[in-house]
């Protein structure tokens, strides 16, 4: 058995960087994996929203045996279709007829990951409902029966997926077990991704950051309506993983979001990540490249000076295109490794200034922050750039020499870093395995550690350190448990996103998984830490006023 606690890092002086990469961190918390529970529908549950709109959900049983009031597919915005495509979301107008909130609604338009075929480790992250532009819905999981007087803490989940994929209805995000075990309300929300959520043309018809505005509108909806479900609007905690974690940090940075939540949890993602934010000029150029790729205009623009780009023509082209054509063209902008084409932009309104400037000046919500990342991250994401996917499940000795390792490192790092021979040599010196002989797995692990630091760990640490240095309570965790039910090859270690399964209680879903008792205990601790943090701002502070040490 392992003992766990999360350390208060009010003085996180150990989170230093070396040539842009993180020094090794002491493991403060060891974590694993989550999924959807089986349930039995027993009755309808009725709620009237603050504007009088009536909805009904289901009273269902989680895998643990506890009952949950569940509301799926609740609309918080008008469908962003037709003239509303690429625009900021509009609040849903009140309705009079009962809204059926017993089934999930569509996911936002996105491309599935087919690189590994039907392999579950990859397909579990693909949308599990049909995709359409009419996708702005949220899901609410309430423990027991609805009681407006309960004033329960609320955890508001924002999914990851590189801002190009993801949906709130994934099995791994099912909130029933978490809500039932910890007596908290779980909310999961859809937001537009890829070009539909993050096209930037610098105008009202396509202002950029639509996906962030979707999240904000959903957050305002929860703030306004959650008391009708027994929730406390003064105890809303944002939590998200990868691009979801980056989104949470952007809400901390945005003055527009700050009044509507209390605390934040960043899981393996922050706005400081190299893939998380772009400037206006890059975003405009990507829109022009997409326009040219779709061949729906009068010619090429990218060779012209930016002030000669006809953005009216670009907008007409992209508005007239079908959703399928836009989806199939989304990767037309050519980028470097681990870069995504459609991401948030520093627009001067939602994101007021450069991220580093905001952190330096302390221009963010100073609250309680829980942040962390996984021991390994990247081989399921980036391994195919180095290792043949056909061999992923048949071999593990991909790197057998220092020369092959250096070649792999050089093929994955951004050109900007490779331009500096001193920077590259410093990276090689820091991450090169020690001792002789060096086994193939050591070379692979060092490559994974380098990429994980660069893409995820360092940026989370940077954000957490800035939060701490400005006097705000900051807690840190490191997840280093490889789940027994993880389906990727064992040589890949602990992967990006696989702490989520434990947060949402998947090990207790015995009908679909065979986790160990120790992993169930780990999941219980994980849920307790997150719920404690939502309740009190301290993950170690239990409801009975005892502490986890």
ChimeraX attribute file (.defattr): number of C-alpha atoms within 10 A of each C-alpha:
attribute: neighborCount
match mode: 1-to-1
recipient: residues
	/A:1	8
	/A:2	8
	/A:3	10
	/A:4	17
	/A:5	18
	/A:6	20
	/A:7	17
	/A:8	18
	/A:9	22
	/A:10	18
	/A:11	15
	/A:12	18
	/A:13	10
	/A:14	14
	/A:15	18
	/A:16	17
	/A:17	13
	/A:18	11
	/A:19	14
	/A:20	15
	/A:21	21
	/A:22	22
	/A:23	16
	/A:24	12
	/A:25	14
	/A:26	10
	/A:27	14
	/A:28	17
	/A:29	19
	/A:30	21
	/A:31	28
	/A:32	28
	/A:33	28
	/A:34	28
	/A:35	25
	/A:36	24
	/A:37	24
	/A:38	17
	/A:39	17
	/A:40	13
	/A:41	14
	/A:42	11
	/A:43	12
	/A:44	17
	/A:45	18
	/A:46	20
	/A:47	17
	/A:48	14
	/A:49	17
	/A:50	14
	/A:51	11
	/A:52	11
	/A:53	15
	/A:54	17
	/A:55	21
	/A:56	21
	/A:57	24
	/A:58	22
	/A:59	26
	/A:60	24
	/A:61	22
	/A:62	24
	/A:63	23
	/A:64	18
	/A:65	14
	/A:66	16
	/A:67	23
	/A:68	26
	/A:69	26
	/A:70	28
	/A:71	27
	/A:72	23
	/A:73	25
	/A:74	22
	/A:75	23
	/A:76	25
	/A:77	21
	/A:78	16
	/A:79	19
	/A:80	20
	/A:81	14
	/A:82	10
	/A:83	9
	/A:84	15
	/A:85	20
	/A:86	28
	/A:87	23
	/A:88	22
	/A:89	25
	/A:90	15
	/A:91	16
	/A:92	14
	/A:93	11
	/A:94	12
	/A:95	12
	/A:96	9
	/A:97	9
	/A:98	13
	/A:99	17
	/A:100	17
	/A:101	23
	/A:102	20
	/A:103	15
	/A:104	19
	/A:105	24
	/A:106	22
	/A:107	27
	/A:108	28
	/A:109	27
	/A:110	27
	/A:111	17
	/A:112	15
	/A:113	15
	/A:114	11
	/A:115	11
	/A:116	14
	/A:117	9
	/A:118	11
	/A:119	12
	/A:120	13
	/A:121	13
	/A:122	18
	/A:123	16
	/A:124	15
	/A:125	19
	/A:126	18
	/A:127	23
	/A:128	18
	/A:129	14
	/A:130	12
	/A:131	18
	/A:132	18
	/A:133	18
	/A:134	19
	/A:135	26
	/A:136	28
	/A:137	26
	/A:138	26
	/A:139	26
	/A:140	28
	/A:141	28
	/A:142	28
	/A:143	28
	/A:144	17
	/A:145	14
	/A:146	20
	/A:147	15
	/A:148	14
	/A:149	12
	/A:150	13
	/A:151	19
	/A:152	25
	/A:153	26
	/A:154	32
	/A:155	30
	/A:156	26
	/A:157	26
	/A:158	26
	/A:159	27
	/A:160	24
	/A:161	17
	/A:162	22
	/A:163	29
	/A:164	26
	/A:165	23
	/A:166	28
	/A:167	29
	/A:168	29
	/A:169	27
	/A:170	20
	/A:171	19
	/A:172	22
	/A:173	25
	/A:174	26
	/A:175	32
	/A:176	30
	/A:177	33
	/A:178	31
	/A:179	29
	/A:180	25
	/A:181	19
	/A:182	18
	/A:183	17
	/A:184	25
	/A:185	29
	/A:186	28
	/A:187	28
	/A:188	26
	/A:189	25
	/A:190	28
	/A:191	29
	/A:192	31
	/A:193	26
	/A:194	25
	/A:195	28
	/A:196	29
	/A:197	29
	/A:198	26
	/A:199	27
	/A:200	30
	/A:201	23
	/A:202	15
	/A:203	12
	/A:204	11
	/A:205	17
	/A:206	20
	/A:207	19
	/A:208	31
	/A:209	28
	/A:210	27
	/A:211	27
	/A:212	27
	/A:213	22
	/A:214	24
	/A:215	26
	/A:216	20
	/A:217	22
	/A:218	26
	/A:219	21
	/A:220	19
	/A:221	20
	/A:222	25
	/A:223	20
	/A:224	15
	/A:225	18
	/A:226	24
	/A:227	21
	/A:228	18
	/A:229	27
	/A:230	22
	/A:231	27
	/A:232	22
	/A:233	21
	/A:234	17
	/A:235	21
	/A:236	27
	/A:237	27
	/A:238	28
	/A:239	26
	/A:240	26
	/A:241	27
	/A:242	28
	/A:243	29
	/A:244	27
	/A:245	28
	/A:246	32
	/A:247	28
	/A:248	32
	/A:249	28
	/A:250	25
	/A:251	27
	/A:252	25
	/A:253	24
	/A:254	20
	/A:255	16
	/A:256	14
	/A:257	21
	/A:258	17
	/A:259	14
	/A:260	21
	/A:261	24
	/A:262	21
	/A:263	26
	/A:264	29
	/A:265	29
	/A:266	27
	/A:267	31
	/A:268	32
	/A:269	33
	/A:270	33
	/A:271	27
	/A:272	23
	/A:273	22
	/A:274	16
	/A:275	24
	/A:276	23
	/A:277	22
	/A:278	18
	/A:279	14
	/A:280	18
	/A:281	14
	/A:282	13
	/A:283	23
	/A:284	19
	/A:285	18
	/A:286	24
	/A:287	26
	/A:288	23
	/A:289	18
	/A:290	22
	/A:291	27
	/A:292	19
	/A:293	16
	/A:294	17
	/A:295	11
	/A:296	15
	/A:297	15
	/A:298	11
	/A:299	9
	/A:300	14
	/A:301	19
	/A:302	16
	/A:303	8
	/A:304	9
	/A:305	8
	/A:306	14
	/A:307	7
	/A:308	10
	/A:309	17
	/A:310	11
	/A:311	19
	/A:312	11
	/A:313	15
	/A:314	21
	/A:315	18
	/A:316	13
	/A:317	18
	/A:318	23
	/A:319	17
	/A:320	11
	/A:321	13
	/A:322	10
	/A:323	20
	/A:324	14
	/A:325	11
	/A:326	21
	/A:327	17
	/A:328	13
	/A:329	15
	/A:330	23
	/A:331	19
	/A:332	16
	/A:333	16
	/A:334	11
	/A:335	12
	/A:336	12
	/A:337	14
	/A:338	18
	/A:339	15
	/A:340	21
	/A:341	27
	/A:342	29
	/A:343	28
	/A:344	29
	/A:345	25
	/A:346	18
	/A:347	18
	/A:348	10
	/A:349	12
	/A:350	22
	/A:351	21
	/A:352	16
	/A:353	16
	/A:354	16
	/A:355	20
	/A:356	15
	/A:357	11
	/A:358	16
	/A:359	20
	/A:360	13
	/A:361	10
	/A:362	16
	/A:363	19
	/A:364	21
	/A:365	23
	/A:366	20
	/A:367	18
	/A:368	21
	/A:369	29
	/A:370	28
	/A:371	24
	/A:372	25
	/A:373	29
	/A:374	28
	/A:375	23
	/A:376	27
	/A:377	26
	/A:378	24
	/A:379	26
	/A:380	20
	/A:381	12
	/A:382	16
	/A:383	18
	/A:384	15
	/A:385	14
	/A:386	16
	/A:387	16
	/A:388	10
	/A:389	14
	/A:390	10
	/A:391	11
	/A:392	19
	/A:393	11
	/A:394	9
	/A:395	10
	/A:396	16
	/A:397	14
	/A:398	17
	/A:399	21
	/A:400	15
	/A:401	12
	/A:402	14
	/A:403	10
	/A:404	13
	/A:405	21
	/A:406	16
	/A:407	12
	/A:408	18
	/A:409	21
	/A:410	15
	/A:411	14
	/A:412	18
	/A:413	17
	/A:414	16
	/A:415	12
	/A:416	8
	/A:417	15
	/A:418	16
	/A:419	10
	/A:420	11
	/A:421	10
	/A:422	12
	/A:423	16
	/A:424	18
	/A:425	11
	/A:426	15
	/A:427	18
	/A:428	18
	/A:429	11
	/A:430	17
	/A:431	17
	/A:432	18
	/A:433	18
	/A:434	10
	/A:435	7
	/A:436	6
	/A:437	8
	/A:438	14
	/A:439	14
	/A:440	16
	/A:441	16
	/A:442	17
	/A:443	23
	/A:444	22
	/A:445	20
	/A:446	19
	/A:447	26
	/A:448	25
	/A:449	22
	/A:450	23
	/A:451	22
	/A:452	25
	/A:453	25
	/A:454	17
	/A:455	25
	/A:456	28
	/A:457	29
	/A:458	26
	/A:459	24
	/A:460	28
	/A:461	27
	/A:462	21
	/A:463	23
	/A:464	28
	/A:465	23
	/A:466	20
	/A:467	25
	/A:468	23
	/A:469	19
	/A:470	16
	/A:471	13
	/A:472	19
	/A:473	20
	/A:474	27
	/A:475	26
	/A:476	25
	/A:477	23
	/A:478	22
	/A:479	23
	/A:480	21
	/A:481	21
	/A:482	20
	/A:483	23
	/A:484	15
	/A:485	14
	/A:486	17
	/A:487	11
	/A:488	18
	/A:489	14
	/A:490	13
	/A:491	15
	/A:492	20
	/A:493	21
	/A:494	26
	/A:495	26
	/A:496	23
	/A:497	20
	/A:498	23
	/A:499	28
	/A:500	22
	/A:501	23
	/A:502	27
	/A:503	29
	/A:504	29
	/A:505	35
	/A:506	30
	/A:507	33
	/A:508	27
	/A:509	20
	/A:510	14
	/A:511	9
	/A:512	14
	/A:513	14
	/A:514	15
	/A:515	18
	/A:516	15
	/A:517	12
	/A:518	12
	/A:519	23
	/A:520	19
	/A:521	17
	/A:522	25
	/A:523	27
	/A:524	20
	/A:525	22
	/A:526	27
	/A:527	22
	/A:528	22
	/A:529	24
	/A:530	22
	/A:531	30
	/A:532	21
	/A:533	25
	/A:534	27
	/A:535	22
	/A:536	17
	/A:537	23
	/A:538	23
	/A:539	25
	/A:540	25
	/A:541	19
	/A:542	17
	/A:543	13
	/A:544	6
	/A:545	9
	/A:546	9
	/A:547	13
	/A:548	15
	/A:549	10
